[in-house]
């Protein structure tokens, strides 16, 4: 990243990357019956809340260097399945209910980099390597140009208070290299653990304050293996703590990768999917407004996120007609001129 424009471009990519995790995590979360799978709901919900935090941190980073975050754009909602944005083309993001297929994708997305893995600014193998390249870009440009020439953004655009119930970490206002590095560290450590060698991310578990919080990759591994990490466990040992019960009968059988085009115009499923698409596109608008000069929109965006749940769960209870699956949210972008 030899120029500020290049750094800004990669920070916009980081926003697109963090957003790419949200629709699949939402589908898995909303497919779970909270009464029958409370622990899985806590795990997936906590990761989702922290991905929203990462989105805000990336927006702060981009604003700090004079960029302008873009979220209300069709680029954020390509048709599913699709490759992880600007990453390993073999990783295809898809929408599915909670289960082995979804967990396999989540583990691949959150996979930690090895301790000696090099930074990768494009077609990255792991998210940690991509953020390591961004960190190097910040350091190099500050060395070359000086911090005052790098951090030229309007401080009023910084989100400095943001929290979704059920997630750890904190939003960091970015105004210099030190705060930029702290924001990047928050993102990476929550995803893959501290120093790439630990299962813990440095925070306290929001549901179990007596415990340290496990990084995203290892939280999904707990669900996959059916057992929690405990003090003394390592990536090599795997989780050796108490069991986690997952009731797969308590999962709504959403058909993978829903599309409005699969249903006739005016049908109950298509009307419900179109309503969800309208609401999700509103969310993208609110987030962009929050990140580009109207931080108060963040409160409205959080409210919209909670409203999405009712629409998604209602969709997941509509039979598709094949005798096995139900409908689900399509996450299709609605242009501003077509919004209700």
N, C-alpha and C positions, 0 to 999 in steps of 0.2 A: 504494500500500500504506500506508494510513493508520493501521493498528493492527498490533500484534504478531500477533494471530490471522490477519490477512490475509497477513502475511509468512510465517507458518508454513504456511498453506494453499498459497502459491505454492512454498515449498520442497518440500512433498510432491509438488506437480505436477512439480517438477524431478526428483525421484526417479522418478516415473512416466515422464517423458520419457527420461531416461537408460536406464531399463530397456527402453523400447520399441525401442531400437536393438539390444539383445542377441540376441533370437531371430532376426531376419533376418541379422545378422552371423554367428551361429553356423551357420545353414543354409548360407550361402555358404562359410564356412570348411570345414565338415565335408564338403562336396561335392567339395572339391579333393583330388586325388591329390598328396600332398606330394612324391613322387618326380618327378612330371612338371611340377608347378607350385610349386617351392619359393619363388620370389619372391612370388607371389600369396599363398601361405600366410603368409609373413612379414608382408606388408602388412595383410591382413585380421586376422590374429591379433594384431598389435600394436595395431590400432585397438580390437579387442574388449577386450584387456587394459586399455586406457586408459578405455574406457567403464565397466568395473568400478571403476576408480579414481574416476571421476567420480561413480558411485553412492555410493561411500564418502564422498567429499567433500561431496556434498549431504546425506547422513545426518549428517555432522559439523556442517554448518551448521544443520540443523533441530534437532539435539540442543542446540546451543549457545544457541539462543533459547527453550529450554524446550519444544520440540515432541517428538513421538514418531514416528519413521519407521514407515510401514506398507508391508510388502512381501508378506506372506502374505495376500493378498486377491485375489479374482477380478478386481478393477479393473485389475490389472497384466497380465492375460491375456485381453483381449477377443477375440472371434472375428476371424480374419483373412479378408480384409483389413480394416483399420480406419484411421481418420484418426490422424495424429500427435497424441498427447494434448495437448489445450488449444491446439493450434496451427492452422496453415493447414489448413482442412478439405479442401482439394484434394489434400493429400499423404496418400496411403494406404500404410500400412505393410503389406507382404505378405512371405510366405515363399517363397523361390525359390533354386535352385542358383546358384552363381557364374556370371556372364555379363553380357551387356549390360543385361538388364532389372534385375538386382540392382544393378549399378553405377549405373544411372540413378537408382534410389531412393536409394542411399547418397549420391550427389552432391547430391541435393535435400535430404536430411536435414542434411548437413554444410555446406550452402551458406553462405559468409561473408556477413555483412551489409556493406553499403557503409559507408564511413567516416562518412557523415552520417546513417545510418539511425537513427530515434528508438527509444527503449526501447518495448517492447510487452509488457504483462503478461498478455495473453490473445489467442488467435487470432494469435499472432506469425508473422511471415513467415520469420524465421530464429531459430535457437537463440541466437545472439549477442544479438539484440534482447531476447529473453526474459530472459537473464541480466543484461543492462543494466538492465532494470526491477527485478530483484531487488537489484542493487547500489544503485540509487537508493533502494529501500525501506530497505535497511540504513542508508544515509547519512542519510536523512530522519528515521528513527526514532531514530537515535543523537543527531542534533541536537536533536530534540524532547524525548526522554525521558532521554537520557544513556546511556552504554554499560552501566553497571551494571544499569540497568533493562531493557536489551535482552538482554544475555548472562547469562541466569539459569539456564542448563542445568547438569546434573551433569557435571563434567569427566571423571568415570569412564566416561561413555558415549562419549568420543571414541576413534575408531580412529586410532592414531598409528603403526602399523607394518603396512603391507600392500603386497604386491607380487605381481603375476602375471608369470611368465616371459614375456619378449617385449614388455613395455610400458615406456614411459618415464614420466617424471614421478614425483611423490611425494605421499603422503597428508599432509595438513596438519591438525593439531589446531586447532580453532577456539575461541577464548576471548575475543576482542575484535574491534573493527572492522578492525584491521590484518590479523589472521589470516583474517578472513572475506573481505576483499578479495583476499588472496593465493589463497585457495581458489577463489574465483570466477574469478580471472585464469587459474589453472591449467586449469580446465575450458574456458574460452573459447579460450585460445591454442592448446591442443592440438587443438581442433576446427577453428578457422578461421584460425589464424596470429596472430602478434603484431600488435597495433595495427590489425587489420583490413586491413592493407596489405601484409603479407609472407606468403610461403609457408612460412616456418619458424616453429616453435613455441617456440624458446628452449631445447629439450633437445638432447641428443646422440642420434643414431640408435643404438638398442640393438644392431642387427645390423651396423652400419658405424660404429664409434665415431669414426672420422676425419671423419665428416660431421655436419652439423646435421640435426636431425629435421624432416621435413616434416609440416605439420598434416594432420589427417584428410582434409579436403576434397581437398587436393592429392595425398595418397597415393592416394586413389581415382582422381583424375584421371590420375596416372601409369599406373595399370592400364588405364584407359579409352583413353588415347592411346598406350600402349605405350612410354613413354619416361620416364626419371627427371629430376627437377629437379637442377640443379647450381648451385654458387655463382655468383651474378650473375643468376640467373633471377628473374623476377617473375611475379605473376599475369597481367600483360599479355603477357609473352613466352611464357608456357607453358613446359613442360619441354623442355630442349635437350640433356640428358645422354644417357647410354647407354640402349640399348633394354632393355625388359623383355619377356621372352618369356612368353606365356600360351598354354598348350596346351588348347584347349577340348575336345579329345578326352579330356583327363585330368580331366573333371568328371562326377560321377555325376548322371544326368538325373532329379533328384527332381521329382515332380509338384508344382507350386506349391500353396501353402496346403493342406497335408494336413489331413484331419479323420478322427477315428476313426469317425464316422457313415457314412463312405463304404465301410466294410468290415463284413462280418458279424461278430457276436459270436463269439468263439472262434477266428476266423481268425488266421493267423500274423501278418499285418500289424497287425491291431487289438490283439492281445495285446502285441506289441512297442511299439506306440504308447502303450498304456495304461501299460506299464512305464516308458517315457520320461516320461510325464506325472507319474507318481508321483515319479520322481527329481527332476524340475524343481520340483515343488511342495515337495519336501523342501528344495531349494536356497533357495527363497523363505523358508521357515520359518527356515532357518539364518541367512540374511542378516538377517532381522528380529530374531532373537535377538542376533546380533552387534551390531546397531546400537541395541539397546534395553537394554543392560546386561550382556551376556555377550560381550565382544570375542573371547574364545577360540574362539567358534563360527566366526569368520572362517576359521580354518585348516580346519575341517571343510567349510565352504562351498567353499573353493578345491578341496579334494579331490573334492567332489561334482561341481564343474564339469568336472574332468578325466574323471570317470566317465561323464558324459553323452556324451562323444565316442564311446565304444565303442557305446553304444546308438544314437546317431544314425547312425553309419556303417553299422551292421548294418541299420538300417531302409532306408538309401539303397541297399542292395544287394538289396532284396527287390523283384522285378518286380511292378508293379501289375496286369498282365494285359492292358494295352492295346498291348503290343509296343513301346512307346517309353520309358515312364517307370518310375521306381522310387518306392517309398514314401518317407516322410520323417517327422520329428517334428512332432506337431500342436500342441505347446505349449498344452495345455488344462489349466485349473486343476482340481485335485482337492481338494475340501473336506477339512479335517482328519479328520472322522469317517469318510471313505471311504478313507483312506490305509492302505497295508499296514503 
